[in-house]
């Protein structure tokens, strides 16, 4: 059995219900914590939160964020908005906050227009080493010793 992340995400997306006006980040962070329990113990755990709204329950969200970071999870926020500022995200993100909050200031239009740049920023920030089976195979062919 192989793990297909894309298929898994599509299946999850189909089951999700959109609830306009509610941004329950606390519940999302608590769910992420549960998912991480099944993760690899030898890997750095990271949670990336993409949001287009203010959290509905700031106190609960702050507590959930603190719990994750106290347990060594790197917490990264990516607010996607066309209005206002979210200074509290800097305090919830893993320290230093400026390196773990990626603001998409012009909202969804900017994200869509510059998707490749944002993907690269997140990838470079979260993956200190990237393993490519194809690159490894090519290296072995070139240098078999």
N, C-alpha and C positions, 0 to 999 in steps of 0.2 A: 504494500500500500504506500503510495506516495502522497506527500503533503503539497497541495496546490493552494497557495495563499490567495490567489486571485479568485478562484472558485469559492473558497471559504468566505471571502469578503463579500462577494456578490450574493451568496446565500444569506449572510447576515443582514445585508442591506435590504433585501426583500422582506425580511421579518420585522425590520424597524418601522415604527410609526412616527410620523412627523407631528410634533406637538407644538404648534405655533405659540410663541410668547414665553416658553419655558426653557431655560438653559440650566439643567441640573448637572453642573460640573461635578458636584460632590458625588453623586451616584456614579458618574462615569469614572471618576478616580478610584472609588471603592471597587468598582467592577474590574478596573485595570489591575488593582492589587490582587484580586482573586485569580485573574488570568496569569499573573506573574508567578503564582505559586507552582504552576505546572511548567515553568520555564527552565532553561538550563541553569544549573547552579553556578557554573563556571563562567557565565557571561554577565556583563554589565547590563542591568535592567534599565530600560528607558521607556518613558511614557511621553508621547507627543499629543498635545491637546490642540486641535484646530477648532476654533469657535468664532461665530459671527455675532455673539451676544454677550451680555453681562450675565454673570452667574446669578441664578435666582436665590440661592442660599449661600451668601458669602461666608458666614461663620462656619457652616458645615464644610464648605469647599476648602476654606483655609485649614481646617483640622485634617481633612483628607489629604491635602497637599503636604502638610507637615509630617503626617504619618508615613507617606511614601518616601519623602526625602530623608527622614530619620532612619528608614530601613535601607538606605543606600541606593534608592531608585533615582535616576536622573529624570527630572521633570522639566519638560520643554513646552512652552506655550506658543501658539501661532494665532494671534487674534486677527481676524479678517473683518475689517470694518471700514466704514466711510465716515464715522462720527466719533467724536470724543477720544479719550485716552483711558488706558487701564493701568494706572500705576500699581494697583494691588497685584497684578500678574508678576511684576518684578520680585515682589516679596514671596510669592508662592513658588516661583520657579527655583530650580537648583541654583545655588550661589556659584558664580556671580550671575545675577539675573539678566544683565545686559547681554550675556553670551547665550542665554537660554530662553529668550523671548524674541521671536521673529515677527515683527509687525508688518502686516500687509495693509498699509494705510488707506489705499484707494479701494479696498473691498474686493468683491468677487471679480470685478472686471480686471483689476490688476493681476489677481491670482491666475485668471484664465489666460491673460495676455502674456504673462511671464512665468508660466508654469515650470518650464525647464530650469529657469534660474532658481526658483524657490525649491525645487526638488534637489538641485545641486547643493544649495546652501544647507538644507537639512541633512543630506547624505554626508557631506564633508564634516558637518558638525557632529553627527552621531556615529559615524563609522571610522574608527581610528585605523582599522585594517580591513581591507576588502579582499576576500578570497574568491578567485575565479578558477573553476576547474579547467576551463579551456586554456587560460593563460598558464596554469601549472603544467598541463599536458604539453603545450608548446615549448615551455622551458625544458622539460625532460627530453623532448626530441632534439632540441638544439644542444643541450649539455647533458648527455646521458650519464655522466659520472657523478 
